[in-house]
Amino acid sequence: MNYEDCQYPFGSPLTKVEQSNRSPKQAFVLGVYASAVHARWSGPAGDLLVAALAVASEPEIFWSGDPAQASNTISQITIPPELGVLKPAAKANNGPSGRALDDLILTPLNLKRDNTWLCDLIPYSLANENQLRVITEKYLPLVEQYDLPVPSIPPVPSQLTDADRRSAILTELETSQAEILILLGDKPIQWFLYYYLDTKICRLADFTDNYGASHILQINGRHYSVYAFAHPRQIAGLGFHSGKWFDLHQKWLASQS
């Protein structure tokens, strides 16, 4: 799939989201897929149509939801006046994973953003089930009548990497010169780490003998101090989440203080 042929509701193009500062770093974080800027869509009478509609790619990887950036991005999107207005969605809907990464992982490890290389298995935003439902119910019925752009943000695929993508991630990891590798949830373990280990580690549960502890692992001939954490959505209690992983992370945070 050529991701960059895809577009959001109202026409913003899907863009690649990746590390911009590519100088050597202390740590390397691997997540799952990029996030999006979400807008609150209100009708012309002020009635709420959609509380959080993904309308553009996040301005930077693991975006923390800066309101000025959200406003600037959304102001550039054209919406027919008859269909209402777009404004930034509530704070909880923009940048929650980025904030969780900063507050609940990097800071407790005494790491900073400017010394951390960020990467995702898929460097593009994808449409989860909720966004697909919203698009189908609220947006698609208006496309023909108002000559709106047809959205084509892909759903989350069953296969998150292939050999080429894993090779590209490995190149980023080695280019970063990081000695610390931080994995966020099952997917980076399943779709990246697994392929480079002799002793197979398949999922986050394989690290739960000592959650949050570092493990020295060799990847392509280099040794890394590897930390495996639950996904930011889990550790921050965002929406539907697992109480098990939330509680384990809270215990780890307490041990760091």
C-alpha positions in Angstrom: 0.0 0.0 0.0 1.1 3.5 -0.8 0.1 5.3 2.4 0.8 8.7 1.0 -2.0 8.3 -1.6 -4.5 8.2 1.3 -6.4 11.1 2.8 -8.5 12.1 5.9 -12.1 13.3 6.0 -12.2 16.8 4.5 -9.1 16.0 2.4 -5.8 16.4 4.4 -3.2 14.0 3.1 -1.9 11.2 5.1 1.8 12.0 5.8 4.7 10.0 7.2 5.5 10.7 10.8 9.1 10.0 11.9 12.0 11.2 13.9 13.2 14.6 12.6 16.4 15.2 14.6 18.5 12.3 13.5 21.6 13.0 15.6 22.9 10.3 18.0 20.6 9.6 21.0 20.7 7.9 24.4 17.5 5.9 24.0 15.3 4.6 21.2 11.5 4.2 21.6 9.5 1.8 19.4 5.7 2.2 19.3 3.0 0.8 17.0 1.6 3.4 14.6 1.4 7.2 14.4 -1.4 9.2 15.9 -3.6 12.0 14.3 -4.8 15.5 15.1 -8.5 15.2 16.2 -11.1 17.8 15.6 -14.4 18.5 17.3 -17.0 18.7 14.5 -20.0 20.9 15.3 -23.0 21.5 13.0 -23.9 25.1 11.8 -26.3 25.4 14.8 -23.6 24.5 17.2 -24.8 20.9 17.7 -22.1 18.4 18.3 -21.7 15.9 15.4 -18.4 14.2 16.3 -16.4 14.8 19.5 -13.1 13.6 18.0 -12.6 13.1 14.3 -9.1 12.4 13.0 -8.5 15.0 10.3 -4.7 15.2 9.9 -1.4 13.4 10.7 0.2 14.4 13.9 2.8 17.2 13.4 5.5 15.2 15.1 6.0 11.7 16.3 4.5 11.0 19.7 3.0 14.5 19.5 2.0 15.8 23.0 -1.1 17.7 21.7 0.1 21.3 21.7 -3.2 23.3 21.4 -1.5 25.9 19.1 -0.4 23.2 16.7 -3.8 21.6 16.8 -5.5 24.9 16.0 -3.1 25.8 13.2 -3.5 22.4 11.6 -7.3 22.4 11.8 -7.6 26.0 10.6 -6.1 24.9 7.2 -8.8 22.4 6.6 -11.7 23.5 4.4 -15.2 22.5 5.5 -18.4 23.7 3.7 -20.2 26.3 6.0 -23.4 24.2 5.7 -21.6 21.4 7.4 -20.5 23.5 10.4 -17.0 24.0 11.9 -14.0 22.1 13.0 -12.2 23.0 16.2 -9.5 21.2 18.2 -11.0 18.2 20.1 -10.7 18.0 23.9 -7.2 17.7 25.3 -7.7 14.0 26.1 -8.1 13.3 22.4 -4.9 15.0 21.1 -1.5 13.8 22.1 -2.4 11.5 25.1 0.1 8.8 24.1 2.9 11.4 23.7 2.2 12.9 27.1 2.0 9.4 28.7 5.4 8.6 27.1 7.0 11.7 28.5 5.4 11.6 32.0 5.2 7.9 32.7 8.3 6.4 30.9 10.9 8.9 29.9 10.9 11.1 33.0 11.0 8.2 35.5 14.0 6.8 33.5 15.7 10.2 33.6 15.4 10.5 29.8 14.5 13.6 27.8 12.8 13.9 24.4 15.8 15.7 22.9 18.0 12.7 23.7 15.5 10.1 22.6 14.9 8.7 19.1 11.2 7.9 18.5 9.9 5.4 15.9 6.7 3.4 15.1 6.3 0.1 13.4 4.0 1.9 10.9 5.0 5.6 10.5 1.5 6.6 9.5 -1.8 7.2 11.2 -4.3 4.4 10.9 -8.1 4.3 11.4 -9.2 2.3 14.4 -12.6 0.8 14.7 -14.1 3.8 16.4 -12.9 6.2 13.6 -14.1 3.9 10.9 -17.5 3.8 12.5 -17.6 7.6 12.8 -16.6 8.1 9.2 -19.2 5.6 8.0 -22.0 7.0 10.1 -21.3 10.8 10.0 -19.1 11.6 7.1 -19.8 9.2 4.2 -23.5 10.1 3.9 -22.5 13.6 3.0 -19.8 12.9 0.5 -21.9 12.9 -2.7 -24.2 15.8 -1.7 -21.4 18.2 -0.8 -18.7 16.8 -3.1 -16.4 16.0 -0.2 -13.1 14.2 -0.5 -13.5 10.5 0.0 -11.5 9.4 3.1 -9.1 6.5 2.7 -7.1 6.2 5.9 -6.4 2.5 6.1 -7.5 0.4 9.1 -5.0 -1.3 11.4 -3.6 -4.3 9.4 -3.1 -7.8 10.8 0.5 -7.7 9.7 2.4 -4.6 11.1 5.8 -5.1 9.5 7.5 -7.0 6.7 11.2 -7.7 6.2 11.7 -4.3 4.5 10.1 -2.4 7.3 11.9 -4.3 10.0 15.2 -3.6 8.2 14.3 0.1 8.1 13.6 0.2 11.8 16.9 -1.6 12.5 18.7 1.0 10.4 17.1 3.7 12.5 18.0 2.0 15.7 21.6 1.6 14.7 21.8 5.1 13.3 20.5 6.5 16.6 23.5 4.9 18.4 21.2 4.4 21.4 22.2 2.0 24.0 18.7 1.8 25.5 15.7 0.3 23.6 12.2 1.0 24.9 9.4 -1.2 23.5 5.8 -0.1 24.0 3.4 -3.1 24.3 3.1 -6.4 22.6 3.3 -5.3 19.0 6.9 -4.0 18.9 8.0 -7.2 20.5 6.0 -9.4 18.2 6.7 -7.5 15.0 10.3 -6.3 15.5 12.3 -7.7 18.5 11.2 -11.3 18.0 12.9 -11.5 14.6 16.4 -10.6 16.0 16.6 -12.8 19.0 17.9 -16.3 19.4 16.0 -16.8 22.6 12.5 -16.0 21.4 10.6 -13.4 23.3 7.1 -13.0 21.8 5.1 -10.6 24.0 5.1 -8.3 26.9 4.1 -11.0 29.3 7.5 -12.6 28.7 9.0 -9.6 30.6 6.6 -9.6 33.6 8.9 -11.5 35.9 10.3 -8.1 36.6 8.1 -5.5 34.9 10.1 -2.3 34.0 13.5 -3.8 34.6 16.1 -3.6 31.8 17.3 -6.8 30.0 20.5 -6.9 28.1 19.7 -8.3 24.7 21.7 -8.6 21.5 20.2 -7.3 18.2 22.1 -7.7 15.0 25.4 -8.0 16.9 24.9 -5.1 19.2 23.9 -5.2 22.9 21.1 -3.0 24.2 19.5 -2.4 27.5 15.9 -3.3 26.7 12.9 -2.0 28.6 9.4 -3.4 27.8 6.4 -1.4 29.0 2.7 -1.6 28.3 1.5 0.7 25.6 0.9 4.4 26.7 -2.9 3.8 26.4 -2.6 1.1 29.0 -0.3 2.8 31.5 -2.2 6.1 31.4 -5.6 4.4 31.7 -6.8 5.9 28.4 -10.3 4.7 27.3 -10.6 0.9 27.3 -7.5 -0.5 29.0 -6.2 -3.4 31.1 -6.2 -2.9 34.8 -3.4 -5.4 35.0 -0.9 -3.4 33.0 -2.0 -0.1 34.6 -1.4 -1.5 38.1 2.0 -3.0 37.1 3.1 0.3 35.7 1.9 2.1 38.8 4.0 -0.2 41.0 7.0 0.4 38.8 6.5 4.1 39.0 6.4 3.9 42.8 9.7 1.9 42.8 11.4 4.7 40.8 10.6 7.5 43.3 
